[in-house]
Amino acid sequence: MDRELKIGCIGTRGHYGQALAELEQIENVRLAAMSPGGDSAEGIKEWCNKRGEFAEYFENYQQMLEKGGLDLVIVCGPFEKHAEMTIAAMERGIHVLCEKPVALKIADLEQLKRCAEKNPRVLLAGMMFSRYEPGFFTAHQLVSSGAIGEIRLINARKSYKMGKRAEYYHSRSTYGGTIPWVGSHAIDWVLWFLGKQPRSVCAMHSRIGNGGHGEMESSALCQFLFDNDVAVSISIDVLRPPGAPTHGDDWMRLVGTRGVMEVRPTEIHLINDENDGSRKVPVASDRTLVGDLIEEIRGGKKGLIDAAQTLELTEMCLRARDAADGNGKAEFKKH
């Protein structure tokens, strides 16, 4: 039997709850330590109490990383500290699952890149849970098998309800921007499906209609140009009506040389040589983000997102945001 893996969790911002829920389904792993990381650990404590489990509490997250004997840490502390927390873990040989974005500034991202280069055996994955949703998971398999031929054009949409956001969403320095927070999911679909390098991005965003949330942008639009002249447009907003049946509206349309596919989290609409669009496409996913990461730590197959993709996704988000702040366009370096 595989040895028990010890997991730590820092902070409760973002999707820590989804990561812990997936952890519940995996055998021979244990949440061994927790730290607020300058935020809160109350949600982690509640998770442990409901299960009658004990995780050691550390007020200082660095002390937790130093003394906890951890195999993996879930980083969900303040957004502006993601990079420093991830670097602190990776330098100690601890694998990391980090809430996105893993950095709020290009300078912090460059430090994280150098850390990843120095520690190639340490795994890093961003919280791109939507890769594992049945619709997107199945769509990726279909595209990889040639169902729509070569992708030439992508349109995507990511929309959330605004609600009443915590104070840290009101400031760019602690939020990072709506493109990297909300738009990162849609940008990630594009990066994953294309498997190509972006050449440039044009972007804009606006705070108008943000419901009094300070510097938080309410809407954004990004247009990426990828290698081989693949064009991509992504619309992003937090203006989904309060009465909508779901918190989020996720949608992607892929135009290929042999067909067109529209994708949502639980459904696919496909038109190609074999399907005129009237036949329902079965969707399913038998994997999870945390499950994949644990399996890879144990020497099994690779997960769907790795350090290189996590870092490239973050750069795409930050350069798009910075382009929207400035002259509206940014170029990407070849690598």
Disulfide bonds with the S-S distance in Angstrom:
none
